[in-house]
Amino acid sequence: MGIVKISEELHEEIRKASSVMSRSINSQAEFWIRIGMLAELHPQLSFNQIVSELMKSADVSVAKAAIEKGSTHES
């Protein structure tokens, strides 16, 4: 683990975003760094495409989650 120096302003934005996204400050910063790195490596992909690819690489089935969510609201 390393230490990265960032501006106070950026740290404050990370802190606010981490609260909204229910992540720690470090996890939020890591997420933004990872997305930014992947965006630079694959400029043809949108944010949603990058997140979709990350979900696939983690074997997350969004379709299954959507089906399960829908079935919990049925009466």
N, C-alpha and C positions, 0 to 999 in steps of 0.2 A: 504494500500500500504506500502511496506517495502523497505528498501534499502539493496542491495546486493553488497558487495565489491568484485570486480574482478580485475584481473591484467590489467595493461595498454595494454599489448599485446592482450589479449582477447577482451578488449573493442575496440581496433582498428580494429580487425577482424570483430566484430559485426557491427561496424560503416560502414565498407566497404561492408559487405553483405547486410546491411539494404538499402544502396544506390542502389545496383543492384536489390534488390527485391521490391523496392518502399515501404519500411516499415520504421517506425520510429525505432530508436535504441532500445527503450524499447520493441516495438512489435517484432523485430527480436530476441532479447534475450528471450522473452516469448515464441516465436515459438520454438526456439532451446531447451528451457527447457521442454516444453510440449512434443516435439518429443522424447527427451532423456528419459523422465519419462515413456512415453508409450513404448519405446523400451526396457527399463529395465523390465517393467511389462509383456511385450509380446515379448520375445526374438525370438520367432519363426516367427515373422512378419518382412517383409522387410520395408524399408522406404516408398516405394510406397503403400504397403498394409496399413500401418498406416495412410498415407494421405488419401487414399481411404475411410477408415473407418471414419475418421474425416469428410470428405465430406458427407458421408451417414448420419452421426449423425446430420449434419447441414441441411439435406434435400436438398443438392445440386445435381442437375441432370446434370452430365457431358455429358450424351448422348444428352440431349436437347440443351446444350450449343454447342456441336459439330455440331448438325444439323442446328442450327441457324447460326453458323459461316459459315458453308458450303453454306447456302442459300444466304448469303449476297455477295458472290463472284461469283454467277452465273449470266450470262448475257442473 
